[in-house]
Amino acid sequence: MRKILLFTFFGALLFVLSCKKDTQPVVSNPTCSIEGRWIHPLGNTLYEFKDSLKYTFYQTTPGGQFGTIADSNFIPDQQKWWMEGDSLVQKFGSSSYLKSLAEFDCNCNRMKLTSNCATGICSVSYWKEGFDTTTCQ
């Protein structure tokens, strides 16, 4: 009887410890698209993914606007990008690539990119330009 109780106790403990609580799950969503303008969490950099090219824009004044492709107000040396399933692949230079799992939430207004980096697993969340971030935490 003691062995059964011990086995049940450890089984229940293992089950409880293996559960992960996530208040706002980030999920892959095939209806969401990388194409568009995404603001970096620090708020001073915007990336525009358009026609397989990634453009980088910096704000020139705090709280200011970002440039557009039309006004050529982007940083030179755009990167090529493409999707492989749920992953975003970005090409840097002639032979460097970064592959990141792309997950979306907040009705496709937040994108989380997760990839392997020198310190382990790294992830960054970006917001669609113009989205009120206080409406989705």
C-alpha positions as CSV (number, residue, x, y, z in Angstrom):
1,M,0.0,0.0,0.0
2,R,2.8,2.3,0.9
3,K,4.4,1.8,-2.6
4,I,1.1,2.6,-4.3
5,L,0.7,5.9,-2.3
6,L,4.3,6.9,-3.0
7,F,4.0,6.1,-6.7
8,T,0.7,8.1,-6.9
9,F,2.3,11.0,-5.0
10,F,5.3,11.2,-7.2
11,G,3.2,10.8,-10.3
12,A,1.0,13.7,-9.3
13,L,4.0,15.8,-8.4
14,L,5.6,15.2,-11.7
15,F,2.4,16.1,-13.5
16,V,2.0,19.4,-11.6
17,L,5.6,20.4,-12.1
18,S,5.4,19.7,-15.8
19,C,2.5,22.0,-16.3
20,K,3.5,25.5,-17.6
21,K,1.2,28.4,-16.9
22,D,1.2,31.0,-19.6
23,T,-1.2,33.9,-19.2
24,Q,-1.0,35.1,-22.8
25,P,0.0,32.2,-25.1
26,V,1.8,33.0,-28.3
27,V,0.6,30.7,-31.0
28,S,1.5,30.1,-34.6
29,N,-1.3,31.5,-36.8
30,P,-1.3,30.8,-40.5
31,T,-3.6,33.8,-41.1
32,C,-1.0,36.2,-39.8
33,S,1.7,37.6,-42.1
34,I,5.2,38.9,-41.6
35,E,4.6,41.4,-44.4
36,G,4.1,44.9,-42.9
37,R,5.8,47.3,-40.5
38,W,6.9,46.1,-37.1
39,I,8.3,48.1,-34.2
40,H,11.1,46.8,-32.1
41,P,10.4,46.7,-28.3
42,L,12.7,49.6,-27.6
43,G,10.4,51.7,-29.8
44,N,13.1,53.5,-31.9
45,T,13.5,51.0,-34.7
46,L,11.0,49.8,-37.3
47,Y,11.4,46.9,-39.7
48,E,9.3,46.7,-42.8
49,F,9.0,43.3,-44.5
50,K,7.9,43.8,-48.1
51,D,8.4,41.9,-51.3
52,S,11.1,39.6,-49.8
53,L,13.1,42.5,-48.5
54,K,13.5,43.8,-44.9
55,Y,13.9,47.5,-44.6
56,T,15.2,49.2,-41.4
57,F,14.0,52.6,-40.2
58,Y,15.2,54.6,-37.2
59,Q,13.3,57.5,-35.5
60,T,15.1,60.7,-35.8
61,T,13.3,62.3,-32.8
62,P,11.8,60.7,-29.7
63,G,8.2,59.8,-30.3
64,G,8.6,60.8,-33.9
65,Q,7.5,59.1,-37.1
66,F,9.4,56.5,-39.1
67,G,10.2,57.0,-42.7
68,T,8.8,55.0,-45.6
69,I,10.2,53.1,-48.5
70,A,8.7,55.7,-50.8
71,D,10.7,58.6,-49.3
72,S,13.8,56.4,-49.2
73,N,14.3,57.1,-45.5
74,F,15.6,53.7,-44.6
75,I,19.0,52.3,-43.7
76,P,20.9,51.0,-46.8
77,D,21.6,47.3,-47.2
78,Q,18.2,45.6,-47.0
79,Q,18.2,41.9,-46.1
80,K,16.4,39.3,-48.0
81,W,13.8,37.2,-46.2
82,W,11.4,34.3,-46.8
83,M,9.2,31.9,-44.9
84,E,9.9,28.2,-44.3
85,G,6.8,26.9,-42.7
86,D,6.4,28.8,-39.4
87,S,9.9,30.1,-39.5
88,L,11.2,33.4,-40.8
89,V,14.6,33.1,-42.6
90,Q,16.7,36.3,-43.0
91,K,19.8,36.5,-45.1
92,F,22.6,38.8,-43.8
93,G,25.6,39.5,-46.1
94,S,26.6,36.9,-48.6
95,S,26.4,33.7,-46.5
96,S,24.9,34.4,-43.1
97,Y,21.3,33.3,-42.3
98,L,19.1,33.6,-39.2
99,K,16.1,31.3,-38.9
100,S,13.5,32.2,-36.3
101,L,10.2,30.6,-35.3
102,A,7.5,33.3,-35.9
103,E,4.6,33.2,-33.5
104,F,1.7,35.7,-33.4
105,D,-0.9,36.8,-30.9
106,C,-3.0,39.9,-30.2
107,N,-5.0,39.4,-33.4
108,C,-1.8,39.3,-35.5
109,N,-0.5,42.5,-34.0
110,R,2.4,41.0,-31.9
111,M,5.0,38.8,-33.5
112,K,7.5,36.8,-31.4
113,L,10.6,35.7,-33.1
114,T,12.6,32.9,-31.4
115,S,16.0,31.6,-32.5
116,N,19.2,30.0,-31.3
117,C,21.8,32.5,-30.3
118,A,25.3,32.5,-28.7
119,T,23.7,32.5,-25.2
120,G,21.0,29.8,-25.9
121,I,17.5,30.5,-27.0
122,C,16.7,34.2,-27.7
123,S,13.3,35.7,-28.5
124,V,12.1,39.2,-29.3
125,S,8.5,40.5,-29.6
126,Y,7.6,43.1,-32.2
127,W,4.4,45.2,-32.5
128,K,2.6,46.2,-35.7
129,E,3.0,49.9,-36.3
130,G,0.0,51.9,-35.0
131,F,-1.3,49.1,-32.7
132,D,-2.2,50.2,-29.1
133,T,0.0,47.9,-27.1
134,T,-2.1,48.5,-23.9
135,T,-5.0,46.6,-25.4
136,C,-3.1,43.3,-25.4
137,Q,-0.6,42.3,-22.8
